[in-house]
């Protein structure tokens, strides 16, 4: 049973009661439950007073990066990168505003009542090398966890899986096109994705033929329901097995296929408090189901003359295809290809320790003996572009040590000299300040979780900060909270999917603030094309004395407004801090203009956020308390 897991069911798509029921059952059995996309309530990390373990051991990392903080990662046994979904490959997800209740918004670091979009791609993955970097980032953020990569069953998946293994993933998951909830579009359910059997067979055969099979665990999901399904998956080469629809049915799902409407009549695929009371599932139901599955697996193994599931893994020669003309035309014999001289059909060796001898390890070794609530730590290091994800492992250490009460600001102050590699300051937590004298590569502040990052190169005579690129693409991707001050320009997709971090930068490339849902960004220079595309939350303030900004802003979801008094005070405070931390002459010159500069800033204000804010103000003015939970989809 320890080989079984529940498939990804996000907190937001199904109710907390259903989510916790699955987690409790799988933890009791020794299996694993999967958070899906959307984070998880931190209160579930610790067992209840009666000993119930409600924690989902598998934490998913999807393109939206909702709720992906250092706390979320540090509490994981397994971390799963969702490259695509079996039921809708190539498509992102969308949570309608009426399902974004306050508790969902809190977990996803967004605004109640404002819809959330998961982009189709991961914006930090455009090649197999980028995927390897994300795997490295996640291993740095939690060295104890296995890292999965979820792939869709389709033609060519074996080649991709081989790349995943070479990128040092611990688990590769093949997801079949028959899985997925009722929230998947009908055209995807009917016409996209392939059977898990085909993708699994191609993956295992490719790994075996290239001598890679023993370096990775192969997992499969996509409408597995019976012990026979598990046996077929094992014979085709899978070691672990994911179930999603079947445990939900056991918990009470009646397959109404209205998951996206928030009207689930049995309280599973809904956040409506009234409907959630109708949920009748219990952990015991799920436990009994999996115990029966395990018993059926034992019976099939006995019929095959095998003593353990390990003996069945990869024995495709025990599968016989139907010998009919139709079956022969389908070429089913290719699924059962078996190489007799293959000694290793499943993972038998540990993967290479890719974190050894890294700058992260040196930092942790220096800080761990001195780490306490009362000692302030100041350290300085040289840094090069081969030093990646610097700060992530320190974040794991600080989070595990002080999860109940974060450190005070600047408790740990690290200064670096040189050119930082990718993911500088990724997932860095409260209490940590990292200042870089130099420049940084892509993904600065990815998943930032409370730290302050300052990048300030030495500006020589004749070098203008707003014309000098000092940090690469995709900074602050999925940042939860914290601060970033950059003396110079950033590359493309600055603050993409920012959920709550504050940043000041002196210019950005194309697609700035894309899909942003929270936080504040101040830009003291020019912006690239398509600024604010998909931006549904947070605020961006752009220095625009020439009035040219509007032509570069994607105004489908945002308005361009002048600064009000409250926003003026906010921007002024950030300019003062930017000047103090980085020595920015641009910030100082703007502040020297006194209040006259207020008219030269434009506020990029998401329309949905403005609507919710105005509704809340109107309700407060009338003396009532505005709450998404008490409205009936009235947006």
C-alpha positions in Angstrom: 0.0 0.0 0.0 3.0 2.3 0.5 3.3 2.3 -3.3 -0.1 3.9 -3.6 -0.8 7.6 -3.7 -3.8 9.8 -4.5 -3.7 11.9 -7.7 -3.4 15.6 -7.7 -6.6 17.3 -6.4 -6.0 20.9 -5.7 -7.1 22.8 -2.6 -9.7 25.0 -4.3 -11.0 22.3 -6.7 -12.2 20.1 -3.9 -13.3 20.9 -0.3 -11.0 21.0 2.6 -13.0 18.1 4.2 -12.5 15.9 1.2 -8.8 16.9 1.0 -8.2 16.1 4.6 -10.1 12.8 4.4 -7.8 11.5 1.7 -4.7 12.8 3.5 -5.6 11.1 6.8 -6.4 7.8 5.1 -3.2 7.7 3.0 -1.0 8.6 6.0 -2.6 5.9 8.1 -1.9 3.4 5.3 1.7 4.5 4.8 0.8 5.8 1.3 0.9 9.4 0.1 -1.7 12.1 -0.7 -1.1 14.9 -3.2 -2.0 18.5 -2.6 -2.4 19.3 -6.3 -2.0 22.9 -7.3 -3.0 25.6 -5.0 -1.0 25.1 -1.8 -2.2 23.7 1.5 -3.4 25.2 4.7 -0.3 25.5 7.0 -2.4 24.4 10.0 -2.4 20.9 8.5 1.4 20.5 8.8 1.2 19.5 12.4 -0.9 16.5 13.8 -4.1 17.3 15.6 -4.5 16.9 19.4 -6.0 13.4 18.8 -3.0 12.4 16.6 -4.6 12.7 13.2 -1.9 13.4 10.5 -3.7 15.7 7.9 -0.5 16.6 6.0 -0.3 15.8 2.3 3.1 14.3 1.8 3.3 15.1 -1.9 3.4 18.9 -2.7 2.8 19.9 -6.3 4.6 22.7 -8.1 2.5 23.8 -11.1 2.8 26.8 -13.5 0.7 29.1 -11.3 3.0 28.5 -8.2 0.0 29.2 -6.0 1.0 28.8 -2.3 4.5 27.5 -3.2 6.5 28.9 -0.2 9.5 27.6 1.7 7.1 26.5 4.4 5.1 24.5 1.8 8.2 22.8 0.4 10.0 22.1 3.7 7.0 20.1 4.9 7.0 17.8 1.9 8.2 14.2 1.6 7.8 14.4 -2.2 7.7 17.5 -4.5 6.0 17.1 -7.8 6.6 19.3 -10.8 3.5 19.2 -12.9 4.7 19.7 -16.5 1.2 19.0 -17.9 -2.1 17.4 -16.9 -3.2 14.1 -18.3 -6.8 15.2 -18.8 -5.9 18.5 -20.6 -2.3 18.4 -21.8 -0.9 21.8 -22.9 -3.6 23.7 -21.1 -3.5 25.7 -17.9 -6.2 25.8 -15.2 -8.6 28.5 -14.2 -10.4 28.9 -10.8 -13.4 31.2 -11.3 -13.8 34.2 -9.0 -16.9 32.7 -7.3 -14.8 29.8 -6.1 -12.1 32.0 -4.6 -13.4 32.1 -1.1 -11.4 33.9 1.6 -9.8 30.7 2.8 -8.8 29.8 -0.7 -7.4 33.3 -1.3 -5.4 33.0 1.9 -3.8 29.8 0.9 -3.2 30.9 -2.7 -2.0 34.4 -1.6 -4.6 36.2 -3.7 -7.8 38.3 -3.4 -11.2 36.7 -2.5 -13.6 36.9 -5.4 -10.9 37.4 -8.1 -10.4 34.6 -10.6 -7.1 32.8 -10.8 -5.3 31.7 -13.9 -2.6 29.0 -14.2 -0.6 29.7 -17.4 -0.2 26.7 -19.8 3.7 26.8 -19.5 6.0 27.1 -16.5 7.7 30.4 -17.2 11.0 29.1 -15.8 10.9 26.0 -18.1 11.6 26.4 -21.8 14.1 23.7 -22.2 15.3 20.5 -20.5 18.1 22.5 -18.9 15.5 24.8 -17.4 13.7 21.8 -15.9 17.0 20.6 -14.5 17.4 24.0 -12.9 14.0 23.8 -11.2 14.8 20.3 -9.9 18.0 21.7 -8.5 16.1 24.6 -6.9 13.6 22.2 -5.2 16.3 19.9 -4.0 18.1 22.9 -2.5 14.9 24.0 -0.8 14.2 20.6 0.7 17.2 18.2 0.4 15.2 15.4 2.1 12.3 15.2 -0.4 12.1 13.3 -3.7 11.4 15.4 -6.7 8.9 14.1 -9.2 8.2 15.3 -12.8 4.7 14.7 -14.1 4.5 14.0 -17.8 1.5 13.3 -20.1 1.1 10.0 -21.9 1.7 11.0 -25.5 3.9 10.1 -28.5 7.6 10.9 -27.7 7.1 10.9 -23.9 9.9 8.4 -23.6 12.5 10.8 -24.9 11.3 13.5 -22.5 11.4 11.0 -19.6 15.1 10.2 -20.5 15.9 13.9 -20.2 14.1 14.1 -16.9 16.2 11.3 -15.5 19.4 13.0 -16.8 18.2 16.1 -15.0 18.4 14.2 -11.7 14.7 13.7 -11.0 13.9 11.0 -8.5 10.5 10.0 -9.9 8.9 10.3 -13.3 5.1 10.2 -13.4 3.2 9.2 -16.6 -0.3 10.5 -16.5 -3.0 9.1 -18.7 -5.6 11.1 -20.6 -8.5 9.4 -19.0 -7.9 11.0 -15.6 -8.9 14.4 -14.4 -11.9 16.0 -12.8 -15.2 17.3 -14.3 -13.4 20.7 -14.5 -11.5 19.7 -17.5 -13.0 21.0 -20.8 -15.0 18.4 -22.8 -12.8 18.8 -25.9 -9.8 17.9 -23.8 -11.5 15.0 -22.1 -12.6 13.6 -25.5 -9.7 14.4 -27.8 -6.5 15.1 -25.9 -4.0 12.8 -24.1 -3.4 9.1 -24.5 -3.9 5.9 -22.5 -1.4 5.5 -19.7 -0.5 2.1 -20.9 1.0 3.4 -24.1 3.0 6.3 -22.5 4.2 4.0 -19.7 5.4 1.3 -22.1 7.2 3.8 -24.2 8.8 5.5 -21.2 10.1 2.2 -19.6 11.3 0.8 -22.9 13.2 4.0 -23.7 14.8 4.1 -20.2 15.8 0.4 -20.3 17.3 0.7 -23.8 19.4 3.7 -22.7 20.6 2.3 -19.4 18.6 4.8 -17.3 15.9 2.7 -15.8 17.6 1.9 -12.5 18.2 5.6 -11.8 14.5 6.6 -11.3 11.2 5.5 -9.9 8.4 5.3 -12.5 4.9 6.2 -11.3 1.7 6.1 -13.3 -1.9 7.4 -12.9 -5.0 8.1 -15.0 -8.1 6.2 -14.0 -6.5 3.2 -12.2 -9.4 1.6 -10.3 -8.6 -2.1 -9.6 -5.9 -4.4 -8.5 -5.7 -5.7 -12.1 -4.9 -2.1 -13.3 -2.0 -2.1 -10.7 -0.7 -5.5 -12.0 -0.8 -4.3 -15.6 1.0 -1.1 -14.7 3.6 -3.1 -12.8 4.2 -5.6 -15.6 4.6 -2.6 -18.0 7.3 -1.3 -15.6 5.7 1.1 -13.1 6.7 0.9 -9.4 4.2 3.4 -7.9 0.5 3.9 -8.6 -1.8 6.9 -8.3 -5.5 6.9 -7.8 -7.8 9.9 -7.8 -11.3 9.4 -9.2 -11.8 6.0 -7.4 -11.0 7.4 -3.9 -13.3 10.3 -4.5 -16.1 7.9 -5.6 -15.5 5.9 -2.4 -15.7 9.2 -0.5 -19.1 10.0 -2.0 -18.6 11.5 -5.5 -21.5 10.7 -7.8 -19.8 12.0 -11.0 -22.1 14.9 -11.6 -19.3 16.7 -13.7 -20.1 20.1 -12.3 -16.8 20.6 -10.5 -16.2 23.9 -12.2 -19.7 25.3 -11.2 -19.2 25.1 -7.4 -22.5 23.2 -7.1 -21.3 19.7 -6.2 -24.3 18.1 -4.4 -22.2 15.9 -2.2 -19.8 18.5 -0.9 -16.6 17.3 -2.6 -15.9 19.6 -5.6 -17.1 22.8 -3.9 -16.1 25.6 -1.5 -19.7 26.6 -0.7 -20.0 26.2 3.1 -23.6 25.0 2.8 -22.8 22.3 0.3 -19.7 21.2 2.2 -21.9 20.1 5.1 -23.3 17.4 2.8 -19.9 15.6 2.6 -20.2 12.2 4.3 -16.9 10.6 3.4 -14.6 9.2 6.1 -10.9 8.1 6.0 -12.0 4.5 6.8 -13.8 4.3 3.5 -10.7 5.2 1.6 -8.5 2.9 3.7 -10.8 -0.1 3.1 -10.8 0.6 -0.6 -7.0 0.5 -0.8 -6.8 -2.6 1.4 -9.1 -4.4 -1.0 -6.9 -3.2 -3.9 -3.8 -4.5 -2.2 -5.5 -7.9 -1.6 -6.5 -8.1 -5.2 -2.9 -7.4 -6.2 -1.7 -10.2 -4.0 -4.2 -12.6 -5.6 -3.0 -11.7 -9.1 0.6 -12.1 -8.1 -0.2 -15.6 -6.7 -1.8 -16.5 -10.0 1.3 -15.3 -11.9 3.6 -17.3 -9.6 5.3 -14.2 -8.2 6.1 -13.6 -4.6 6.3 -9.8 -4.5 5.3 -6.8 -6.6 9.0 -6.2 -7.2 9.2 -9.4 -9.1 6.4 -8.2 -11.4 7.8 -4.9 -12.3 8.9 -4.7 -15.9 7.8 -8.3 -16.7 6.0 -7.3 -19.9 6.5 -10.8 -21.2 3.7 -11.9 -18.8 1.3 -9.8 -20.8 -0.4 -11.4 -23.8 -2.1 -9.3 -26.5 -5.3 -10.4 -28.1 -4.5 -12.4 -31.3 -7.1 -10.9 -33.6 -6.6 -9.1 -36.9 -7.8 -5.8 -35.3 -5.4 -6.2 -32.4 -2.5 -7.0 -34.8 -3.2 -3.8 -36.8 -3.0 -1.8 -33.6 0.5 -3.2 -32.9 -0.2 -4.1 -29.3 2.8 -6.3 -29.3 5.0 -3.2 -29.1 3.6 -2.6 -25.6 4.8 -6.0 -24.4 8.3 -5.7 -25.7 10.6 -7.4 -23.2 14.4 -7.4 -23.2 15.5 -10.7 -21.7 19.0 -9.7 -20.5 17.8 -6.6 -18.6 18.9 -7.2 -15.0 17.6 -3.9 -13.6 14.0 -3.2 -14.3 13.4 -0.7 -11.4 15.3 1.8 -9.4 18.1 0.2 -7.4 20.6 3.0 -6.9 20.5 6.4 -5.3 20.9 9.4 -7.6 24.0 11.6 -7.6 24.1 14.2 -4.8 24.0 17.3 -7.0 24.0 19.6 -3.9 27.4 18.5 -2.6 30.1 21.1 -2.3 27.8 23.9 -3.2 27.8 27.5 -1.8 24.5 26.6 -0.2 26.1 23.9 1.9 28.9 26.2 3.0 26.4 28.8 4.1 24.4 26.3 6.1 27.5 24.9 7.7 28.6 28.4 8.8 25.2 29.5 10.1 23.7 26.3 11.7 25.9 26.3 14.8 25.3 30.0 15.4 21.6 30.1 14.6 19.3 31.4 17.3 16.7 34.0 18.1 19.1 36.3 19.8 22.3 36.2 17.7 22.6 38.4 14.6 24.7 36.8 11.9 26.7 38.8 9.3 28.6 36.9 6.7 30.2 37.7 3.3 31.0 35.4 0.4 32.3 35.6 -3.2 29.8 34.3 -5.7 30.0 33.0 -9.3 27.5 32.1 -11.9 27.9 28.4 -11.1 26.5 29.1 -7.6 22.8 28.4 -8.1 19.7 28.7 -5.9 21.8 30.4 -3.2 19.7 31.0 -0.1 17.2 28.1 -0.7 18.9 25.6 1.6 19.3 28.3 4.3 15.6 28.9 3.9 14.9 25.3 4.6 17.0 25.4 7.8 15.5 28.6 9.1 11.9 27.4 8.4 12.4 24.1 10.2 14.0 25.7 13.1 11.7 28.7 13.5 8.5 27.7 11.8 6.3 28.7 14.7 7.8 32.2 15.1 9.8 33.7 12.2 13.1 35.5 12.8 13.2 39.3 13.2 14.2 41.3 10.1 17.9 41.2 9.3 18.7 38.5 11.8 20.8 36.9 9.0 22.5 39.3 6.7 24.5 37.9 3.8 26.6 39.9 1.4 27.8 38.5 -1.9 30.4 39.8 -4.4 30.4 38.8 -8.0 27.9 37.3 -10.6 25.2 35.1 -9.1 23.9 32.0 -10.9 20.3 31.2 -11.5 17.7 31.4 -8.8 19.5 33.8 -6.4 17.5 34.1 -3.3 14.9 31.5 -4.3 12.4 30.6 -1.5 14.4 32.7 1.0 12.3 33.3 4.2 11.7 36.0 6.8 14.7 37.2 8.8 17.1 36.8 5.9 18.7 39.8 4.0 20.8 39.0 0.9 22.7 41.8 -0.8 24.6 41.2 -4.0 27.3 43.5 -5.2 27.3 42.5 -8.9 24.6 41.0 -11.1 22.4 38.0 -11.2 21.2 35.5 -13.8 17.5 34.4 -14.3 14.9 33.5 -11.6 16.0 35.9 -8.9 13.7 35.6 -5.9 11.7 32.7 -7.3 9.1 31.8 -4.6 10.5 34.5 -2.3 9.1 33.8 1.1 9.8 36.9 3.2 13.5 37.8 2.7 14.9 41.1 1.5 17.0 40.9 -1.7 19.2 43.8 -2.8 21.1 43.8 -6.1 23.3 46.8 -6.5 26.3 46.6 -8.8 29.1 49.2 -8.7 28.0 51.8 -11.2 31.1 53.2 -12.8 31.3 56.7 -14.4 29.1 56.9 -17.5 26.9 53.9 -16.6 23.2 54.7 -16.2 21.3 52.3 -14.0 18.1 52.3 -15.9 20.0 51.3 -19.1 22.0 48.5 -17.5 20.6 45.0 -17.1 21.7 43.6 -13.8 19.3 40.7 -13.3 17.9 38.2 -15.8 14.5 37.0 -16.8 11.6 35.7 -14.7 12.5 37.4 -11.4 10.0 36.9 -8.5 8.2 34.1 -10.2 5.5 33.0 -7.7 7.0 35.2 -4.9 4.8 35.0 -1.8 6.2 37.8 0.3 9.4 39.8 0.8 11.2 42.6 -0.9 13.5 43.0 -3.9 15.4 46.2 -4.7 17.4 46.3 -8.0 19.7 49.1 -9.0 19.4 48.6 -12.7 17.0 46.9 -15.2 15.6 43.4 -15.1 14.9 41.1 -18.1 11.6 39.7 -19.3 8.6 38.5 -17.3 9.6 40.5 -14.2 7.3 39.6 -11.2 5.4 37.0 -13.3 2.8 35.4 -11.0 3.9 37.6 -8.1 1.6 36.9 -5.1 2.8 39.4 -2.5 6.4 40.5 -2.8 7.3 44.2 -3.0 9.9 45.3 -5.6 11.6 48.4 -7.0 13.5 48.2 -10.2 14.8 50.7 -12.7 13.3 49.2 -15.9 11.9 45.8 -17.1 11.7 43.9 -20.4 8.6 42.4 -22.1 5.7 40.8 -20.3 6.3 42.5 -16.9 3.9 41.7 -14.1 2.3 38.9 -16.1 -0.4 36.9 -14.3 0.4 38.9 -11.1 -2.1 38.4 -8.2 -0.6 40.4 -5.4 2.2 42.6 -4.2 3.6 45.9 -5.3 6.0 46.7 -8.1 7.6 50.2 -8.7 9.4 50.7 -12.0 11.6 53.8 -12.4 12.3 53.3 -16.1 10.9 52.0 -19.3 8.8 48.8 -19.7 8.7 46.3 -22.5 5.7 45.1 -24.5 2.6 43.4 -23.1 3.0 44.7 -19.6 0.3 43.4 -17.1 -1.1 40.6 -19.3 -3.4 38.4 -17.2 -2.7 40.6 -14.1 -5.6 40.1 -11.7 -4.2 41.5 -8.4 -1.5 43.6 -6.8 -0.4 47.1 -8.0 2.3 48.4 -10.3 3.5 52.0 -10.3 5.4 53.2 -13.4 7.5 56.4 -13.7 6.0 57.9 -16.9 6.8 61.6 -17.2 6.5 61.3 -21.0 3.1 59.6 -21.0 4.2 56.8 -23.3 3.4 53.9 -20.9 -0.1 53.2 -22.1 1.0 51.9 -25.5 3.0 49.1 -23.9 0.4 48.0 -21.3 -2.0 45.2 -22.1 -5.2 46.9 -20.8 -7.5 43.9 -21.2 -7.5 43.3 -17.4 -6.1 46.5 -15.9 -6.9 50.3 -15.7 -4.3 53.0 -15.8 -5.0 55.5 -13.0 -3.3 58.5 -11.3 -1.9 57.9 -7.8 -4.2 58.7 -4.9 -2.9 60.0 -1.6 -2.5 56.5 -0.1 -0.7 55.2 -3.1 1.5 58.3 -3.1 2.6 57.6 0.5 3.4 54.0 -0.4 5.5 54.9 -3.4 7.3 57.6 -1.5 8.3 55.1 1.2 9.5 52.6 -1.3 11.6 55.2 -3.2 13.2 56.3 0.1 14.1 52.7 0.9 15.3 52.0 -2.6 17.7 55.0 -2.4 18.9 53.9 1.0 19.5 50.2 0.1 21.0 50.6 -3.4 22.2 54.2 -3.6 19.9 54.9 -6.5 20.4 58.3 -8.0 17.1 58.0 -9.9 15.1 57.5 -6.8 16.9 60.4 -5.1 16.3 62.7 -8.0 12.6 61.8 -8.0 12.3 62.4 -4.3 14.0 65.8 -4.7 11.1 67.0 -6.8 8.9 67.0 -3.7 5.2 66.3 -4.4 5.5 67.3 -8.1 6.5 63.8 -9.1 3.1 62.3 -8.1 1.6 63.2 -11.5 4.4 61.5 -13.3 3.6 58.0 -12.0 0.8 55.9 -13.4 -0.9 53.2 -11.3 -1.6 49.9 -13.1 -4.7 48.7 -11.3 -6.4 45.3 -12.1 -10.1 45.8 -12.9 -11.3 42.8 -10.9 -9.3 43.8 -7.8 -10.7 47.4 -8.1 -14.2 46.0 -8.3 -13.8 43.9 -5.2 -12.1 46.8 -3.3 -15.0 49.1 -4.2 -17.5 46.5 -3.1 -15.8 46.1 0.2 -15.7 49.9 0.8 -19.4 50.2 -0.1 -20.4 47.4 2.3 -18.2 49.0 5.1 -19.8 52.3 4.4 -23.3 50.7 4.8 -22.2 49.1 8.1 -22.2 45.5 6.8 -19.4 43.1 6.5 -18.6 42.1 3.0 -17.7 38.4 2.5 -17.3 36.2 -0.5 -18.6 33.3 1.6 -22.0 35.0 2.2 -22.6 36.1 -1.4 -24.1 33.9 -4.0 -21.7 34.1 -6.9 -22.4 37.8 -7.2 -19.4 39.1 -9.0 
